[in-house]
Amino acid sequence: MDFPVISQDWAIAFSLVLLRVGALIGTMPLFGERIVPVRVKAGLALVIAFLLFPTVSPSVPPISTDFLPLLSRMISETLIGAALGFAARLIFAAAQLAGEMIGFQIGFSVANVIDPVSSIHVSLIGQVQYLFAVLVFLITDSHHVFFAAIADSFQVLPLFAFHVSGDFMNLMVGLSRDMFVLAVKLSIPVIAVIFFTNVGLGIVARTVPQINVFIVGFPLQITVGLFFLGLSIPLCASLLQQAYGNLGQAVYAILRGMK
């Protein structure tokens, strides 16, 4: 029985495809978390790379085996996959930042928990907002965007076509800016209510000095903050759904910006 001969160019090309896919799997939300075993990530990356390679191999040009050019191409393919996953990570970071700001305002800044994803101390409300963002991410099937993007990426941005342009850098800066805008939008309802609550407490402290505002204000802030946090869930879900809806456009814009 004759087995097909695997040429050196094909082996290197498959390694480059695997690097792009693996970088995306390792950085994208949900699949790239630390709680997901490395074997699962590696197996998923291998399966996707095997499925995509037949569509990529016919257009692979001759590959230089010199160390520096090959290393440069390996780094380029890794950056492509990491950039795609980074776009969605910013949305999750915005949700967690919004939770951090809300927790600070209602007095939960010292109530931290260990985030199993990043293994760092995060605000309790920040972790709740992060898990809520994950829930909306799955409900809206936004993870399908990445599998479609990695399949189309080799047509939009073939192997060896990576190039960092000014448009790409402007796009990444814009996505980072939008992260802070989204965090403010997610947190502003609760922050505004807490602000007016503090104003009311200040007025009470001036008019009725006998009331200990610090003792009364702390549980009042927590109660009001959690109540309006629950009321703002539909607004947060709508904002996250809108952000995930624009995710596909942002991902393909990143690919075009690296041509």
Secondary structure, 3 states (H helix, E strand, C coil): CCCCCCCHHHHHHHHHHHHHHHHHHHHCCCCCCCCCCHHHHHHHHHHHHHHHHHHHHHHCCCCCCCHHHHHHHHHHHHHHHHHHHHHHHHHHHHHHHHHHHHHHHHCCCCCEEECCCCCCEEEHHHHHHHHHHHHHHHHCCCHHHHHHHHHHHHHHCCCCCCCCCHHHHHHHHHHHHHHHHHHHHHHHHHHHHHHHHHHHHHHHHHHCCCCCHHHHHHHHHHHHHHHHHHHCHHHHHHHHHHHHHCHHHHHHHHHHHCC
